[in-house]
Amino acid sequence: MQGIKVPKTPKVWNAEPCPACNSTDVRIHMETDELVCLKCGLVVY
Ligand SMILES: [Zn+2]
């Protein structure tokens, strides 16, 4: 599993599903404002 970096356009990312695999199993790091998909490893920052 490798993290794919995708730039985030809107600032609003609350409980959005993963844009890659549409999984809702995502974790949001409040400190870094990153969304990490626990399924495919996508990282949206
Ligand atoms: Zn995903």
mmCIF file of the protein (N, C-alpha, C, O) and its ligand, coordinates in Angstrom:
data_MODEL
# 
_entry.id   MODEL 
# 
loop_
_entity.id 
_entity.type 
_entity.pdbx_number_of_molecules 
1 polymer     1 
2 non-polymer 1 
# 
_entity_poly.entity_id                      1 
_entity_poly.type                           'polypeptide(L)' 
_entity_poly.nstd_linkage                   no 
_entity_poly.nstd_monomer                   no 
_entity_poly.pdbx_seq_one_letter_code       MQGIKVPKTPKVWNAEPCPACNSTDVRIHMETDELVCLKCGLVVY 
_entity_poly.pdbx_seq_one_letter_code_can   MQGIKVPKTPKVWNAEPCPACNSTDVRIHMETDELVCLKCGLVVY 
_entity_poly.pdbx_strand_id                 A 
# 
loop_
_entity_poly_seq.entity_id 
_entity_poly_seq.num 
_entity_poly_seq.mon_id 
_entity_poly_seq.hetero 
1 1  MET n 
1 2  GLN n 
1 3  GLY n 
1 4  ILE n 
1 5  LYS n 
1 6  VAL n 
1 7  PRO n 
1 8  LYS n 
1 9  THR n 
1 10 PRO n 
1 11 LYS n 
1 12 VAL n 
1 13 TRP n 
1 14 ASN n 
1 15 ALA n 
1 16 GLU n 
1 17 PRO n 
1 18 CYS n 
1 19 PRO n 
1 20 ALA n 
1 21 CYS n 
1 22 ASN n 
1 23 SER n 
1 24 THR n 
1 25 ASP n 
1 26 VAL n 
1 27 ARG n 
1 28 ILE n 
1 29 HIS n 
1 30 MET n 
1 31 GLU n 
1 32 THR n 
1 33 ASP n 
1 34 GLU n 
1 35 LEU n 
1 36 VAL n 
1 37 CYS n 
1 38 LEU n 
1 39 LYS n 
1 40 CYS n 
1 41 GLY n 
1 42 LEU n 
1 43 VAL n 
1 44 VAL n 
1 45 TYR n 
# 
loop_
_struct_asym.id 
_struct_asym.entity_id 
A 1 
B 2 
# 
loop_
_chem_comp.id 
_chem_comp.type 
_chem_comp.mon_nstd_flag 
ALA 'L-peptide linking' y 
ARG 'L-peptide linking' y 
ASN 'L-peptide linking' y 
ASP 'L-peptide linking' y 
CYS 'L-peptide linking' y 
GLN 'L-peptide linking' y 
GLU 'L-peptide linking' y 
GLY 'peptide linking'   y 
HIS 'L-peptide linking' y 
ILE 'L-peptide linking' y 
LEU 'L-peptide linking' y 
LYS 'L-peptide linking' y 
MET 'L-peptide linking' y 
PRO 'L-peptide linking' y 
SER 'L-peptide linking' y 
THR 'L-peptide linking' y 
TRP 'L-peptide linking' y 
TYR 'L-peptide linking' y 
VAL 'L-peptide linking' y 
ZN  non-polymer         . 
# 
_pdbx_entity_nonpoly.entity_id   2 
_pdbx_entity_nonpoly.name        ? 
_pdbx_entity_nonpoly.comp_id     ZN 
# 
_pdbx_nonpoly_scheme.asym_id         B 
_pdbx_nonpoly_scheme.entity_id       2 
_pdbx_nonpoly_scheme.mon_id          ZN 
_pdbx_nonpoly_scheme.ndb_seq_num     1 
_pdbx_nonpoly_scheme.pdb_seq_num     101 
_pdbx_nonpoly_scheme.auth_seq_num    101 
_pdbx_nonpoly_scheme.pdb_mon_id      ZN 
_pdbx_nonpoly_scheme.auth_mon_id     ZN 
_pdbx_nonpoly_scheme.pdb_strand_id   A 
_pdbx_nonpoly_scheme.pdb_ins_code    . 
# 
loop_
_atom_site.group_PDB 
_atom_site.id 
_atom_site.type_symbol 
_atom_site.label_atom_id 
_atom_site.label_alt_id 
_atom_site.label_comp_id 
_atom_site.label_asym_id 
_atom_site.label_entity_id 
_atom_site.label_seq_id 
_atom_site.pdbx_PDB_ins_code 
_atom_site.Cartn_x 
_atom_site.Cartn_y 
_atom_site.Cartn_z 
_atom_site.occupancy 
_atom_site.B_iso_or_equiv 
_atom_site.pdbx_formal_charge 
_atom_site.auth_seq_id 
_atom_site.auth_comp_id 
_atom_site.auth_asym_id 
_atom_site.auth_atom_id 
_atom_site.pdbx_PDB_model_num 
ATOM   1   N  N  . MET A 1 1  ? 0.856   -1.197 0.000  1.00 0.00 ? 1   MET A N  1 
ATOM   2   C  CA . MET A 1 1  ? 0.000   0.000  0.000  1.00 0.00 ? 1   MET A CA 1 
ATOM   3   C  C  . MET A 1 1  ? 0.886   1.237  0.000  1.00 0.00 ? 1   MET A C  1 
ATOM   4   O  O  . MET A 1 1  ? 1.731   1.412  0.878  1.00 0.00 ? 1   MET A O  1 
ATOM   5   N  N  . GLN A 1 2  ? 0.684   2.078  -0.979 1.00 0.00 ? 2   GLN A N  1 
ATOM   6   C  CA . GLN A 1 2  ? 1.472   3.304  -1.025 1.00 0.00 ? 2   GLN A CA 1 
ATOM   7   C  C  . GLN A 1 2  ? 0.538   4.509  -1.066 1.00 0.00 ? 2   GLN A C  1 
ATOM   8   O  O  . GLN A 1 2  ? -0.545  4.452  -1.650 1.00 0.00 ? 2   GLN A O  1 
ATOM   9   N  N  . GLY A 1 3  ? 0.963   5.580  -0.450 1.00 0.00 ? 3   GLY A N  1 
ATOM   10  C  CA . GLY A 1 3  ? 0.136   6.771  -0.396 1.00 0.00 ? 3   GLY A CA 1 
ATOM   11  C  C  . GLY A 1 3  ? 0.241   7.572  -1.671 1.00 0.00 ? 3   GLY A C  1 
ATOM   12  O  O  . GLY A 1 3  ? 1.331   7.926  -2.121 1.00 0.00 ? 3   GLY A O  1 
ATOM   13  N  N  . ILE A 1 4  ? -0.901  7.846  -2.237 1.00 0.00 ? 4   ILE A N  1 
ATOM   14  C  CA . ILE A 1 4  ? -0.936  8.658  -3.447 1.00 0.00 ? 4   ILE A CA 1 
ATOM   15  C  C  . ILE A 1 4  ? -1.308  10.088 -3.059 1.00 0.00 ? 4   ILE A C  1 
ATOM   16  O  O  . ILE A 1 4  ? -2.321  10.320 -2.399 1.00 0.00 ? 4   ILE A O  1 
ATOM   17  N  N  . LYS A 1 5  ? -0.500  11.014 -3.465 1.00 0.00 ? 5   LYS A N  1 
ATOM   18  C  CA . LYS A 1 5  ? -0.741  12.406 -3.088 1.00 0.00 ? 5   LYS A CA 1 
ATOM   19  C  C  . LYS A 1 5  ? -1.608  13.116 -4.124 1.00 0.00 ? 5   LYS A C  1 
ATOM   20  O  O  . LYS A 1 5  ? -1.275  13.176 -5.308 1.00 0.00 ? 5   LYS A O  1 
ATOM   21  N  N  . VAL A 1 6  ? -2.713  13.644 -3.649 1.00 0.00 ? 6   VAL A N  1 
ATOM   22  C  CA . VAL A 1 6  ? -3.612  14.376 -4.532 1.00 0.00 ? 6   VAL A CA 1 
ATOM   23  C  C  . VAL A 1 6  ? -3.923  15.724 -3.904 1.00 0.00 ? 6   VAL A C  1 
ATOM   24  O  O  . VAL A 1 6  ? -4.399  15.772 -2.770 1.00 0.00 ? 6   VAL A O  1 
ATOM   25  N  N  . PRO A 1 7  ? -3.671  16.808 -4.600 1.00 0.00 ? 7   PRO A N  1 
ATOM   26  C  CA . PRO A 1 7  ? -3.980  18.120 -4.038 1.00 0.00 ? 7   PRO A CA 1 
ATOM   27  C  C  . PRO A 1 7  ? -5.472  18.311 -3.825 1.00 0.00 ? 7   PRO A C  1 
ATOM   28  O  O  . PRO A 1 7  ? -6.306  17.901 -4.632 1.00 0.00 ? 7   PRO A O  1 
ATOM   29  N  N  . LYS A 1 8  ? -5.764  18.933 -2.734 1.00 0.00 ? 8   LYS A N  1 
ATOM   30  C  CA . LYS A 1 8  ? -7.160  19.126 -2.347 1.00 0.00 ? 8   LYS A CA 1 
ATOM   31  C  C  . LYS A 1 8  ? -7.610  20.511 -2.766 1.00 0.00 ? 8   LYS A C  1 
ATOM   32  O  O  . LYS A 1 8  ? -6.995  21.510 -2.392 1.00 0.00 ? 8   LYS A O  1 
ATOM   33  N  N  . THR A 1 9  ? -8.666  20.573 -3.531 1.00 0.00 ? 9   THR A N  1 
ATOM   34  C  CA . THR A 1 9  ? -9.141  21.872 -3.981 1.00 0.00 ? 9   THR A CA 1 
ATOM   35  C  C  . THR A 1 9  ? -9.982  22.595 -2.941 1.00 0.00 ? 9   THR A C  1 
ATOM   36  O  O  . THR A 1 9  ? -9.616  23.698 -2.536 1.00 0.00 ? 9   THR A O  1 
ATOM   37  N  N  . PRO A 1 10 ? -11.088 22.027 -2.492 1.00 0.00 ? 10  PRO A N  1 
ATOM   38  C  CA . PRO A 1 10 ? -11.853 22.757 -1.492 1.00 0.00 ? 10  PRO A CA 1 
ATOM   39  C  C  . PRO A 1 10 ? -11.288 22.545 -0.093 1.00 0.00 ? 10  PRO A C  1 
ATOM   40  O  O  . PRO A 1 10 ? -10.660 21.524 0.187  1.00 0.00 ? 10  PRO A O  1 
ATOM   41  N  N  . LYS A 1 11 ? -11.513 23.497 0.759  1.00 0.00 ? 11  LYS A N  1 
ATOM   42  C  CA . LYS A 1 11 ? -11.001 23.417 2.122  1.00 0.00 ? 11  LYS A CA 1 
ATOM   43  C  C  . LYS A 1 11 ? -11.903 22.560 2.996  1.00 0.00 ? 11  LYS A C  1 
ATOM   44  O  O  . LYS A 1 11 ? -11.520 22.155 4.094  1.00 0.00 ? 11  LYS A O  1 
ATOM   45  N  N  . VAL A 1 12 ? -13.091 22.290 2.504  1.00 0.00 ? 12  VAL A N  1 
ATOM   46  C  CA . VAL A 1 12 ? -14.063 21.561 3.313  1.00 0.00 ? 12  VAL A CA 1 
ATOM   47  C  C  . VAL A 1 12 ? -13.927 20.058 3.071  1.00 0.00 ? 12  VAL A C  1 
ATOM   48  O  O  . VAL A 1 12 ? -14.276 19.559 2.001  1.00 0.00 ? 12  VAL A O  1 
ATOM   49  N  N  . TRP A 1 13 ? -13.425 19.356 4.056  1.00 0.00 ? 13  TRP A N  1 
ATOM   50  C  CA . TRP A 1 13 ? -13.280 17.907 3.978  1.00 0.00 ? 13  TRP A CA 1 
ATOM   51  C  C  . TRP A 1 13 ? -13.665 17.324 5.327  1.00 0.00 ? 13  TRP A C  1 
ATOM   52  O  O  . TRP A 1 13 ? -12.798 17.069 6.162  1.00 0.00 ? 13  TRP A O  1 
ATOM   53  N  N  . ASN A 1 14 ? -14.905 17.120 5.540  1.00 0.00 ? 14  ASN A N  1 
ATOM   54  C  CA . ASN A 1 14 ? -15.318 16.625 6.850  1.00 0.00 ? 14  ASN A CA 1 
ATOM   55  C  C  . ASN A 1 14 ? -15.392 15.096 6.884  1.00 0.00 ? 14  ASN A C  1 
ATOM   56  O  O  . ASN A 1 14 ? -14.495 14.440 7.413  1.00 0.00 ? 14  ASN A O  1 
ATOM   57  N  N  . ALA A 1 15 ? -16.421 14.556 6.340  1.00 0.00 ? 15  ALA A N  1 
ATOM   58  C  CA . ALA A 1 15 ? -16.567 13.106 6.345  1.00 0.00 ? 15  ALA A CA 1 
ATOM   59  C  C  . ALA A 1 15 ? -16.781 12.616 4.922  1.00 0.00 ? 15  ALA A C  1 
ATOM   60  O  O  . ALA A 1 15 ? -17.616 11.748 4.667  1.00 0.00 ? 15  ALA A O  1 
ATOM   61  N  N  . GLU A 1 16 ? -16.022 13.179 4.013  1.00 0.00 ? 16  GLU A N  1 
ATOM   62  C  CA . GLU A 1 16 ? -16.171 12.816 2.615  1.00 0.00 ? 16  GLU A CA 1 
ATOM   63  C  C  . GLU A 1 16 ? -15.626 11.412 2.369  1.00 0.00 ? 16  GLU A C  1 
ATOM   64  O  O  . GLU A 1 16 ? -14.646 11.010 2.995  1.00 0.00 ? 16  GLU A O  1 
ATOM   65  N  N  . PRO A 1 17 ? -16.243 10.677 1.478  1.00 0.00 ? 17  PRO A N  1 
ATOM   66  C  CA . PRO A 1 17 ? -15.668 9.390  1.095  1.00 0.00 ? 17  PRO A CA 1 
ATOM   67  C  C  . PRO A 1 17 ? -14.410 9.590  0.265  1.00 0.00 ? 17  PRO A C  1 
ATOM   68  O  O  . PRO A 1 17 ? -14.157 10.671 -0.269 1.00 0.00 ? 17  PRO A O  1 
ATOM   69  N  N  . CYS A 1 18 ? -13.644 8.542  0.173  1.00 0.00 ? 18  CYS A N  1 
ATOM   70  C  CA . CYS A 1 18 ? -12.404 8.597  -0.606 1.00 0.00 ? 18  CYS A CA 1 
ATOM   71  C  C  . CYS A 1 18 ? -12.718 8.883  -2.069 1.00 0.00 ? 18  CYS A C  1 
ATOM   72  O  O  . CYS A 1 18 ? -13.548 8.196  -2.663 1.00 0.00 ? 18  CYS A O  1 
ATOM   73  N  N  . PRO A 1 19 ? -12.065 9.889  -2.662 1.00 0.00 ? 19  PRO A N  1 
ATOM   74  C  CA . PRO A 1 19 ? -12.337 10.220 -4.062 1.00 0.00 ? 19  PRO A CA 1 
ATOM   75  C  C  . PRO A 1 19 ? -11.833 9.148  -5.027 1.00 0.00 ? 19  PRO A C  1 
ATOM   76  O  O  . PRO A 1 19 ? -12.228 9.124  -6.193 1.00 0.00 ? 19  PRO A O  1 
ATOM   77  N  N  . ALA A 1 20 ? -10.980 8.281  -4.551 1.00 0.00 ? 20  ALA A N  1 
ATOM   78  C  CA . ALA A 1 20 ? -10.421 7.254  -5.438 1.00 0.00 ? 20  ALA A CA 1 
ATOM   79  C  C  . ALA A 1 20 ? -11.265 5.985  -5.426 1.00 0.00 ? 20  ALA A C  1 
ATOM   80  O  O  . ALA A 1 20 ? -11.659 5.487  -6.481 1.00 0.00 ? 20  ALA A O  1 
ATOM   81  N  N  . CYS A 1 21 ? -11.543 5.460  -4.229 1.00 0.00 ? 21  CYS A N  1 
ATOM   82  C  CA . CYS A 1 21 ? -12.247 4.184  -4.146 1.00 0.00 ? 21  CYS A CA 1 
ATOM   83  C  C  . CYS A 1 21 ? -13.630 4.349  -3.530 1.00 0.00 ? 21  CYS A C  1 
ATOM   84  O  O  . CYS A 1 21 ? -14.371 3.376  -3.386 1.00 0.00 ? 21  CYS A O  1 
ATOM   85  N  N  . ASN A 1 22 ? -13.976 5.583  -3.166 1.00 0.00 ? 22  ASN A N  1 
ATOM   86  C  CA . ASN A 1 22 ? -15.299 5.895  -2.630 1.00 0.00 ? 22  ASN A CA 1 
ATOM   87  C  C  . ASN A 1 22 ? -15.562 5.231  -1.283 1.00 0.00 ? 22  ASN A C  1 
ATOM   88  O  O  . ASN A 1 22 ? -16.710 5.109  -0.856 1.00 0.00 ? 22  ASN A O  1 
ATOM   89  N  N  . SER A 1 23 ? -14.504 4.808  -0.627 1.00 0.00 ? 23  SER A N  1 
ATOM   90  C  CA . SER A 1 23 ? -14.667 4.201  0.682  1.00 0.00 ? 23  SER A CA 1 
ATOM   91  C  C  . SER A 1 23 ? -14.848 5.283  1.741  1.00 0.00 ? 23  SER A C  1 
ATOM   92  O  O  . SER A 1 23 ? -14.224 6.342  1.680  1.00 0.00 ? 23  SER A O  1 
ATOM   93  N  N  . THR A 1 24 ? -15.698 5.002  2.692  1.00 0.00 ? 24  THR A N  1 
ATOM   94  C  CA . THR A 1 24 ? -15.885 5.959  3.782  1.00 0.00 ? 24  THR A CA 1 
ATOM   95  C  C  . THR A 1 24 ? -14.968 5.636  4.953  1.00 0.00 ? 24  THR A C  1 
ATOM   96  O  O  . THR A 1 24 ? -15.034 6.274  6.004  1.00 0.00 ? 24  THR A O  1 
ATOM   97  N  N  . ASP A 1 25 ? -14.116 4.644  4.759  1.00 0.00 ? 25  ASP A N  1 
ATOM   98  C  CA . ASP A 1 25 ? -13.173 4.267  5.801  1.00 0.00 ? 25  ASP A CA 1 
ATOM   99  C  C  . ASP A 1 25 ? -11.951 5.161  5.710  1.00 0.00 ? 25  ASP A C  1 
ATOM   100 O  O  . ASP A 1 25 ? -10.856 4.714  5.366  1.00 0.00 ? 25  ASP A O  1 
ATOM   101 N  N  . VAL A 1 26 ? -12.158 6.423  6.023  1.00 0.00 ? 26  VAL A N  1 
ATOM   102 C  CA . VAL A 1 26 ? -11.084 7.400  5.915  1.00 0.00 ? 26  VAL A CA 1 
ATOM   103 C  C  . VAL A 1 26 ? -10.805 8.013  7.280  1.00 0.00 ? 26  VAL A C  1 
ATOM   104 O  O  . VAL A 1 26 ? -11.652 8.020  8.174  1.00 0.00 ? 26  VAL A O  1 
ATOM   105 N  N  . ARG A 1 27 ? -9.615  8.514  7.400  1.00 0.00 ? 27  ARG A N  1 
ATOM   106 C  CA . ARG A 1 27 ? -9.222  9.180  8.637  1.00 0.00 ? 27  ARG A CA 1 
ATOM   107 C  C  . ARG A 1 27 ? -8.724  10.567 8.296  1.00 0.00 ? 27  ARG A C  1 
ATOM   108 O  O  . ARG A 1 27 ? -7.964  10.747 7.344  1.00 0.00 ? 27  ARG A O  1 
ATOM   109 N  N  . ILE A 1 28 ? -9.151  11.544 9.072  1.00 0.00 ? 28  ILE A N  1 
ATOM   110 C  CA . ILE A 1 28 ? -8.750  12.923 8.823  1.00 0.00 ? 28  ILE A CA 1 
ATOM   111 C  C  . ILE A 1 28 ? -7.837  13.387 9.947  1.00 0.00 ? 28  ILE A C  1 
ATOM   112 O  O  . ILE A 1 28 ? -8.203  13.342 11.121 1.00 0.00 ? 28  ILE A O  1 
ATOM   113 N  N  . HIS A 1 29 ? -6.659  13.827 9.577  1.00 0.00 ? 29  HIS A N  1 
ATOM   114 C  CA . HIS A 1 29 ? -5.727  14.372 10.542 1.00 0.00 ? 29  HIS A CA 1 
ATOM   115 C  C  . HIS A 1 29 ? -5.983  15.873 10.667 1.00 0.00 ? 29  HIS A C  1 
ATOM   116 O  O  . HIS A 1 29 ? -5.722  16.646 9.745  1.00 0.00 ? 29  HIS A O  1 
ATOM   117 N  N  . MET A 1 30 ? -6.486  16.255 11.804 1.00 0.00 ? 30  MET A N  1 
ATOM   118 C  CA . MET A 1 30 ? -6.827  17.660 12.005 1.00 0.00 ? 30  MET A CA 1 
ATOM   119 C  C  . MET A 1 30 ? -5.576  18.541 12.013 1.00 0.00 ? 30  MET A C  1 
ATOM   120 O  O  . MET A 1 30 ? -5.609  19.688 11.568 1.00 0.00 ? 30  MET A O  1 
ATOM   121 N  N  . GLU A 1 31 ? -4.467  17.982 12.529 1.00 0.00 ? 31  GLU A N  1 
ATOM   122 C  CA . GLU A 1 31 ? -3.253  18.786 12.656 1.00 0.00 ? 31  GLU A CA 1 
ATOM   123 C  C  . GLU A 1 31 ? -2.709  19.154 11.285 1.00 0.00 ? 31  GLU A C  1 
ATOM   124 O  O  . GLU A 1 31 ? -2.355  20.305 11.030 1.00 0.00 ? 31  GLU A O  1 
ATOM   125 N  N  . THR A 1 32 ? -2.648  18.162 10.410 1.00 0.00 ? 32  THR A N  1 
ATOM   126 C  CA . THR A 1 32 ? -2.060  18.398 9.090  1.00 0.00 ? 32  THR A CA 1 
ATOM   127 C  C  . THR A 1 32 ? -3.126  18.656 8.040  1.00 0.00 ? 32  THR A C  1 
ATOM   128 O  O  . THR A 1 32 ? -2.811  18.990 6.898  1.00 0.00 ? 32  THR A O  1 
ATOM   129 N  N  . ASP A 1 33 ? -4.399  18.502 8.429  1.00 0.00 ? 33  ASP A N  1 
ATOM   130 C  CA . ASP A 1 33 ? -5.510  18.712 7.508  1.00 0.00 ? 33  ASP A CA 1 
ATOM   131 C  C  . ASP A 1 33 ? -5.407  17.764 6.311  1.00 0.00 ? 33  ASP A C  1 
ATOM   132 O  O  . ASP A 1 33 ? -5.608  18.161 5.163  1.00 0.00 ? 33  ASP A O  1 
ATOM   133 N  N  . GLU A 1 34 ? -5.091  16.521 6.606  1.00 0.00 ? 34  GLU A N  1 
ATOM   134 C  CA . GLU A 1 34 ? -4.972  15.531 5.560  1.00 0.00 ? 34  GLU A CA 1 
ATOM   135 C  C  . GLU A 1 34 ? -6.064  14.487 5.710  1.00 0.00 ? 34  GLU A C  1 
ATOM   136 O  O  . GLU A 1 34 ? -6.457  14.121 6.817  1.00 0.00 ? 34  GLU A O  1 
ATOM   137 N  N  . LEU A 1 35 ? -6.539  14.023 4.576  1.00 0.00 ? 35  LEU A N  1 
ATOM   138 C  CA . LEU A 1 35 ? -7.494  12.928 4.573  1.00 0.00 ? 35  LEU A CA 1 
ATOM   139 C  C  . LEU A 1 35 ? -6.759  11.687 4.087  1.00 0.00 ? 35  LEU A C  1 
ATOM   140 O  O  . LEU A 1 35 ? -6.188  11.674 2.996  1.00 0.00 ? 35  LEU A O  1 
ATOM   141 N  N  . VAL A 1 36 ? -6.782  10.656 4.903  1.00 0.00 ? 36  VAL A N  1 
ATOM   142 C  CA . VAL A 1 36 ? -6.088  9.419  4.550  1.00 0.00 ? 36  VAL A CA 1 
ATOM   143 C  C  . VAL A 1 36 ? -7.105  8.303  4.431  1.00 0.00 ? 36  VAL A C  1 
ATOM   144 O  O  . VAL A 1 36 ? -7.846  8.021  5.372  1.00 0.00 ? 36  VAL A O  1 
ATOM   145 N  N  . CYS A 1 37 ? -7.135  7.673  3.273  1.00 0.00 ? 37  CYS A N  1 
ATOM   146 C  CA . CYS A 1 37 ? -8.022  6.537  3.076  1.00 0.00 ? 37  CYS A CA 1 
ATOM   147 C  C  . CYS A 1 37 ? -7.357  5.304  3.643  1.00 0.00 ? 37  CYS A C  1 
ATOM   148 O  O  . CYS A 1 37 ? -6.223  4.975  3.297  1.00 0.00 ? 37  CYS A O  1 
ATOM   149 N  N  . LEU A 1 38 ? -8.078  4.622  4.522  1.00 0.00 ? 38  LEU A N  1 
ATOM   150 C  CA . LEU A 1 38 ? -7.513  3.438  5.158  1.00 0.00 ? 38  LEU A CA 1 
ATOM   151 C  C  . LEU A 1 38 ? -7.643  2.214  4.260  1.00 0.00 ? 38  LEU A C  1 
ATOM   152 O  O  . LEU A 1 38 ? -7.083  1.158  4.553  1.00 0.00 ? 38  LEU A O  1 
ATOM   153 N  N  . LYS A 1 39 ? -8.374  2.359  3.179  1.00 0.00 ? 39  LYS A N  1 
ATOM   154 C  CA . LYS A 1 39 ? -8.585  1.212  2.296  1.00 0.00 ? 39  LYS A CA 1 
ATOM   155 C  C  . LYS A 1 39 ? -7.545  1.164  1.189  1.00 0.00 ? 39  LYS A C  1 
ATOM   156 O  O  . LYS A 1 39 ? -6.885  0.144  0.996  1.00 0.00 ? 39  LYS A O  1 
ATOM   157 N  N  . CYS A 1 40 ? -7.397  2.277  0.453  1.00 0.00 ? 40  CYS A N  1 
ATOM   158 C  CA . CYS A 1 40 ? -6.469  2.274  -0.678 1.00 0.00 ? 40  CYS A CA 1 
ATOM   159 C  C  . CYS A 1 40 ? -5.226  3.085  -0.387 1.00 0.00 ? 40  CYS A C  1 
ATOM   160 O  O  . CYS A 1 40 ? -4.284  3.062  -1.180 1.00 0.00 ? 40  CYS A O  1 
ATOM   161 N  N  . GLY A 1 41 ? -5.191  3.801  0.725  1.00 0.00 ? 41  GLY A N  1 
ATOM   162 C  CA . GLY A 1 41 ? -3.993  4.526  1.099  1.00 0.00 ? 41  GLY A CA 1 
ATOM   163 C  C  . GLY A 1 41 ? -3.874  5.887  0.455  1.00 0.00 ? 41  GLY A C  1 
ATOM   164 O  O  . GLY A 1 41 ? -2.818  6.517  0.515  1.00 0.00 ? 41  GLY A O  1 
ATOM   165 N  N  . LEU A 1 42 ? -4.952  6.349  -0.164 1.00 0.00 ? 42  LEU A N  1 
ATOM   166 C  CA . LEU A 1 42 ? -4.910  7.671  -0.789 1.00 0.00 ? 42  LEU A CA 1 
ATOM   167 C  C  . LEU A 1 42 ? -4.761  8.757  0.275  1.00 0.00 ? 42  LEU A C  1 
ATOM   168 O  O  . LEU A 1 42 ? -5.393  8.711  1.331  1.00 0.00 ? 42  LEU A O  1 
ATOM   169 N  N  . VAL A 1 43 ? -3.920  9.722  -0.030 1.00 0.00 ? 43  VAL A N  1 
ATOM   170 C  CA . VAL A 1 43 ? -3.726  10.844 0.877  1.00 0.00 ? 43  VAL A CA 1 
ATOM   171 C  C  . VAL A 1 43 ? -4.125  12.118 0.161  1.00 0.00 ? 43  VAL A C  1 
ATOM   172 O  O  . VAL A 1 43 ? -3.551  12.460 -0.873 1.00 0.00 ? 43  VAL A O  1 
ATOM   173 N  N  . VAL A 1 44 ? -5.101  12.820 0.704  1.00 0.00 ? 44  VAL A N  1 
ATOM   174 C  CA . VAL A 1 44 ? -5.525  14.096 0.147  1.00 0.00 ? 44  VAL A CA 1 
ATOM   175 C  C  . VAL A 1 44 ? -5.128  15.179 1.119  1.00 0.00 ? 44  VAL A C  1 
ATOM   176 O  O  . VAL A 1 44 ? -5.525  15.159 2.284  1.00 0.00 ? 44  VAL A O  1 
ATOM   177 N  N  . TYR A 1 45 ? -4.349  16.120 0.642  1.00 0.00 ? 45  TYR A N  1 
ATOM   178 C  CA . TYR A 1 45 ? -3.854  17.166 1.526  1.00 0.00 ? 45  TYR A CA 1 
ATOM   179 C  C  . TYR A 1 45 ? -4.174  18.543 0.986  1.00 0.00 ? 45  TYR A C  1 
ATOM   180 O  O  . TYR A 1 45 ? -3.828  19.546 1.609  1.00 0.00 ? 45  TYR A O  1 
HETATM 181 ZN ZN . ZN  B 2 .  ? -9.547  5.011  -1.024 1.00 0.00 2 101 ZN  A ZN 1 
# 
